[in-house]
């Protein structure tokens, strides 16, 4: 049944529409209406008020869904990306017996903000020989893709921006688009160094994405789902996939380091060979967008590893240890950078095509075989 309040609203809307129609139709019909009474004016004002109220509420609802809710997730990501650079510089300083940033602000805490302000306020310099459309669009594409993947990352059982049964597939598909930003930057720069760096990055990222897909299929077979929420729940009832599938977990982490172009796999930005690689022609704000997208990918992969391999937010002691796990993988990225030298490009490709690919295929077939045996045992 319709409640009394709803019936009154409908009645007021009908009165408002009726009054409005009379105003519109009077000139058309040539009908002269008598002077309006006070009740007529009151009904018209109330109808306009309720109409405007519902329009405003609808607009605020759309803004909440399209703007405010994504900002709740993306704003902490951007702040974390900024201070990840400070943590990395501090860690590298400790490993090399120096202090790192400690001048700007207390303990150097304002250093990321000053670096960001310097880059974004710097005068944009566009070389005359570049393809202007590709040159300007490629850093924007790389930055948007690095943030877009976070829309499907769950922060908890109910804290997520968007979720469906194929979350892992969508995340892999979105992260794969990032290679186009690097390729377009190398092609649009019209520079040999940038083009060679883009080709290196493209071949490297595409190669290790194949490994990613096969390794993730092993995780999906064990968890019986492409949904990250279901993968986390499955680990809660058994154990961490990093423990039960240790070789697969280690290969996923190594592939993540290569996927994000981090040392010792930062061959796309080989300073001794390519003078910074695909972004050699960029400066100021455009260079900052590439810089932020790289660290956003590191943050994203650390988060994905914590959720996919270490049970995410589920713990026996009922403490949410998702952030500490994520910080551990971030520090692992930095430790790898400061501990291992850059390898040759042919060695990098051999590691994938002659080692990672056969081993990942073996584990996929072996996992399938074990699941078939377990299913036959249950049937018997």
C-alpha positions in Angstrom: 0.0 0.0 0.0 1.1 3.6 -0.7 1.7 5.5 2.5 0.1 8.8 3.3 3.2 10.8 2.8 3.8 9.3 -0.6 0.2 10.0 -1.6 0.5 13.6 -0.6 3.7 14.0 -2.7 2.0 12.5 -5.7 -1.0 14.8 -5.2 1.2 17.9 -5.0 3.0 16.8 -8.2 -0.3 16.3 -10.0 -1.5 19.8 -8.9 1.8 21.3 -10.0 1.6 19.6 -13.4 -2.0 20.7 -13.8 -1.2 24.4 -13.0 1.8 24.3 -15.3 -0.3 22.8 -18.1 -2.9 25.5 -17.7 -0.3 28.3 -18.0 1.1 26.7 -21.2 -2.3 25.9 -22.8 -4.0 29.2 -22.1 -2.4 31.1 -25.0 -2.9 28.2 -27.3 -6.6 27.7 -26.6 -7.3 31.4 -26.3 -8.9 30.9 -22.9 -8.8 33.7 -20.4 -8.5 32.3 -16.9 -9.7 34.1 -13.8 -7.3 35.6 -11.2 -5.4 32.9 -9.4 -6.4 32.2 -5.8 -3.9 31.9 -2.9 -4.3 28.1 -2.9 -3.3 27.9 -6.5 -0.1 29.9 -6.0 0.7 27.9 -2.9 0.3 24.6 -4.8 2.4 25.9 -7.6 5.2 27.0 -5.3 5.1 23.7 -3.3 5.2 21.7 -6.6 8.2 23.7 -7.9 10.0 23.2 -4.5 9.5 19.4 -4.5 10.5 19.2 -8.2 13.8 21.1 -7.5 14.4 19.0 -4.4 14.2 15.7 -6.3 16.4 17.0 -9.1 19.1 18.1 -6.6 18.9 14.8 -4.7 19.3 12.9 -8.0 22.3 15.0 -9.0 23.9 14.5 -5.6 23.4 10.8 -5.9 25.0 10.6 -9.3 28.0 12.7 -8.0 28.3 10.4 -5.0 28.6 7.4 -7.3 30.7 8.9 -10.1 33.0 11.3 -8.2 33.0 11.0 -4.4 33.1 7.2 -4.0 36.1 6.8 -6.4 38.0 9.6 -4.7 37.6 7.8 -1.4 39.8 5.0 -2.9 42.0 6.9 -5.3 43.0 9.8 -3.0 44.8 7.4 -0.5 46.4 5.7 -3.5 47.9 9.0 -4.8 49.1 10.0 -1.3 50.6 6.5 -0.8 52.4 6.7 -4.2 53.9 10.1 -3.3 55.3 8.8 0.0 56.4 5.5 -1.5 59.1 7.5 -3.3 60.2 8.9 0.1 60.3 5.4 1.7 62.4 4.1 -1.3 64.9 7.0 -1.1 65.2 6.5 2.7 65.7 2.7 2.3 68.3 3.2 -0.5 70.1 5.8 1.7 70.3 3.3 4.6 71.6 0.5 2.3 74.3 2.8 1.0 75.4 4.4 4.4 73.8 7.8 3.8 70.8 9.6 5.2 68.5 10.2 2.3 66.1 13.1 2.1 66.1 14.9 5.5 66.0 18.7 4.8 62.5 19.5 3.5 60.2 19.2 6.5 60.6 17.1 9.6 62.7 14.0 8.6 62.1 14.9 5.0 58.3 14.3 5.1 57.6 17.3 2.8 60.1 16.1 0.2 57.5 14.3 -2.0 55.2 17.4 -2.0 58.0 19.7 -3.0 59.1 17.3 -5.8 55.5 17.1 -7.0 55.1 20.9 -6.9 58.4 21.3 -8.8 57.4 18.9 -11.6 53.9 20.2 -12.0 54.9 23.9 -12.0 57.8 23.4 -14.4 57.3 25.0 -17.8 56.2 22.3 -20.3 58.8 21.8 -23.0 57.5 20.1 -26.2 60.2 19.2 -28.8 59.5 20.3 -32.3 60.1 16.9 -33.9 57.5 14.9 -31.9 54.0 13.7 -32.9 52.1 16.0 -30.6 48.9 13.9 -30.2 50.7 10.7 -29.2 53.3 12.6 -27.2 50.7 14.3 -25.0 48.2 11.4 -24.8 50.6 8.6 -23.8 51.5 9.8 -20.2 47.8 10.5 -19.6 46.9 7.0 -20.7 49.6 5.4 -18.6 48.4 7.3 -15.5 44.7 6.6 -16.0 45.4 2.9 -16.4 47.5 2.8 -13.2 44.5 4.2 -11.3 41.7 2.4 -13.1 42.9 -1.1 -11.9 42.1 0.0 -8.3 38.4 0.2 -9.0 38.2 -3.6 -8.9 40.5 -4.2 -5.9 38.7 -5.2 -2.7 39.8 -3.5 0.5 37.7 -6.0 2.6 34.7 -8.2 2.4 32.4 -5.2 1.8 34.9 -2.4 1.0 35.2 -2.3 -2.7 34.2 0.1 -5.5 33.2 -2.5 -8.0 33.1 -6.3 -7.9 31.9 -9.2 -10.1 32.8 -12.9 -10.6 35.6 -12.1 -13.1 37.6 -9.6 -11.1 41.0 -11.1 -11.7 40.4 -11.3 -15.5 39.3 -7.6 -15.6 42.4 -6.6 -13.6 44.8 -8.4 -15.9 43.0 -6.9 -19.0 43.2 -3.3 -17.6 46.8 -3.6 -16.5 47.7 -4.9 -20.0 46.5 -1.6 -21.6 49.4 0.2 -19.9 51.8 -1.1 -22.5 50.1 1.1 -25.1 51.1 4.3 -23.2 54.8 3.2 -23.3 54.7 2.2 -27.0 52.9 5.5 -28.0 55.4 7.5 -26.0 58.4 5.9 -27.8 56.8 6.2 -31.2 55.5 9.7 -30.7 58.8 11.1 -29.4 60.5 10.5 -32.8 63.7 9.6 -31.0 65.8 6.5 -31.5 66.6 6.2 -27.8 62.9 6.5 -26.9 61.8 4.1 -29.6 64.3 1.4 -28.6 63.3 1.8 -25.0 59.6 1.5 -25.9 60.3 -1.7 -27.9 62.3 -3.1 -25.0 59.5 -2.3 -22.6 56.8 -3.7 -24.9 58.6 -7.0 -25.5 59.4 -7.4 -21.8 55.9 -6.6 -20.5 54.1 -8.7 -23.1 56.4 -11.7 -22.4 55.9 -11.6 -18.6 52.1 -11.0 -19.0 52.0 -14.5 -20.6 53.7 -15.9 -17.5 51.3 -13.9 -15.3 48.2 -15.4 -17.1 49.4 -19.0 -16.7 50.4 -18.6 -13.1 47.1 -16.9 -12.2 45.3 -19.8 -13.8 47.0 -22.2 -11.3 45.7 -19.9 -8.5 42.2 -19.9 -10.1 42.2 -23.7 -10.3 43.0 -24.1 -6.6 40.5 -21.4 -5.5 37.7 -22.4 -8.0 36.9 -18.7 -8.8 38.1 -15.6 -10.7 36.7 -13.4 -7.9 39.3 -12.1 -5.5 36.8 -12.2 -2.6 36.3 -15.9 -3.2 40.1 -16.5 -3.5 40.6 -14.8 -0.1 37.9 -16.8 1.5 39.4 -20.1 0.1 42.7 -19.2 1.7 41.0 -18.5 5.0 39.7 -22.1 5.1 43.1 -23.7 4.1 46.4 -21.7 4.2 48.2 -19.0 2.2 48.8 -19.8 -1.4 52.3 -18.4 -0.9 52.9 -21.4 1.4 51.0 -24.1 -0.4 52.1 -23.0 -3.9 55.5 -21.5 -3.0 57.2 -21.9 -6.5 54.1 -20.3 -8.1 54.1 -17.5 -5.6 57.8 -16.8 -6.1 57.4 -16.7 -9.9 54.4 -14.3 -9.6 56.5 -11.9 -7.5 59.4 -12.1 -9.9 57.1 -11.6 -12.9 55.6 -8.6 -11.1 59.0 -7.0 -10.7 59.7 -7.5 -14.4 56.2 -6.3 -15.3 56.7 -3.0 -13.5 60.1 -2.4 -15.1 61.9 -2.3 -11.8 65.5 -3.2 -11.2 67.1 -5.6 -12.0 64.6 -5.7 -14.9 64.6 -2.0 -15.6 66.1 -2.5 -19.1 63.5 -0.1 -20.7 65.1 2.7 -18.7 68.8 1.7 -19.0 70.5 5.0 -18.2 73.9 3.7 -19.5 72.4 2.7 -22.8 69.2 4.5 -23.5 69.4 7.7 -21.5 66.2 6.9 -19.5 64.5 5.0 -22.3 61.0 5.7 -23.6 60.5 8.9 -21.5 63.7 10.6 -22.5 61.9 13.4 -24.3 59.5 14.1 -21.4 59.9 16.7 -18.7 57.7 18.5 -16.2 54.1 17.3 -15.7 54.2 14.7 -18.5 57.3 13.0 -16.9 55.6 13.2 -13.5 52.6 11.2 -14.9 54.9 8.4 -16.1 56.7 8.5 -12.7 53.4 8.3 -10.8 52.1 5.5 -13.0 55.2 3.4 -12.3 54.9 3.7 -8.6 51.1 3.2 -8.7 51.8 -0.1 -10.4 54.3 -1.1 -7.7 51.6 -0.2 -5.0 49.0 -2.1 -7.0 51.1 -5.2 -7.4 52.0 -5.2 -3.7 48.3 -5.0 -2.8 47.4 -7.7 -5.3 50.2 -10.0 -4.0 48.9 -9.5 -0.4 45.3 -10.4 -1.5 46.1 -13.2 -3.9 48.9 -15.0 -2.1 48.6 -14.0 1.6 44.9 -14.3 2.3 44.3 -10.5 2.2 42.4 -9.2 5.2 41.5 -12.6 6.7 43.4 -13.7 9.8 42.9 -16.2 12.6 43.5 -13.5 15.2 40.8 -11.4 13.6 43.3 -8.5 13.0 43.2 -6.9 9.6 46.9 -7.3 8.5 46.3 -6.3 4.8 48.3 -3.0 5.1 51.3 -4.7 6.8 51.4 -7.4 4.1 51.2 -4.8 1.4 54.1 -2.8 3.0 56.1 -6.0 3.1 55.8 -6.5 -0.6 56.6 -2.8 -1.2 59.8 -3.1 0.8 60.6 -6.3 -1.1 60.5 -4.3 -4.4 62.9 -1.8 -2.9 65.2 -4.4 -1.4 65.5 -6.1 -4.8 66.4 -2.8 -6.5 69.2 -2.0 -4.0 70.6 -5.6 -3.9 70.8 -6.9 -7.5 72.5 -5.3 -10.5 70.8 -4.9 -13.8 70.9 -7.9 -16.0 71.4 -8.1 -19.8 68.3 -8.0 -22.0 69.0 -11.3 -23.7 69.3 -12.9 -20.2 66.0 -11.4 -19.2 64.2 -12.9 -22.2 65.9 -16.3 -21.8 64.7 -16.4 -18.1 61.2 -16.1 -19.3 61.0 -18.1 -22.5 63.4 -20.9 -21.4 62.6 -21.1 -17.7 59.4 -19.3 -16.5 57.2 -20.4 -19.4 57.9 -24.2 -19.2 57.8 -24.2 -15.4 54.6 -22.3 -15.2 53.0 -24.6 -17.7 54.2 -27.6 -15.7 52.6 -26.2 -12.5 49.4 -25.6 -14.4 49.2 -29.1 -15.7 50.4 -30.5 -12.3 47.7 -28.6 -10.4 45.0 -29.8 -12.9 46.2 -33.4 -12.4 46.0 -33.1 -8.6 42.5 -31.6 -8.7 41.3 -34.4 -11.0 42.7 -37.0 -8.6 41.0 -35.3 -5.7 37.7 -35.2 -7.6 37.9 -38.9 -8.5 38.7 -39.8 -4.8 35.6 -37.9 -3.7 33.5 -39.7 -6.3 34.7 -43.0 -5.1 
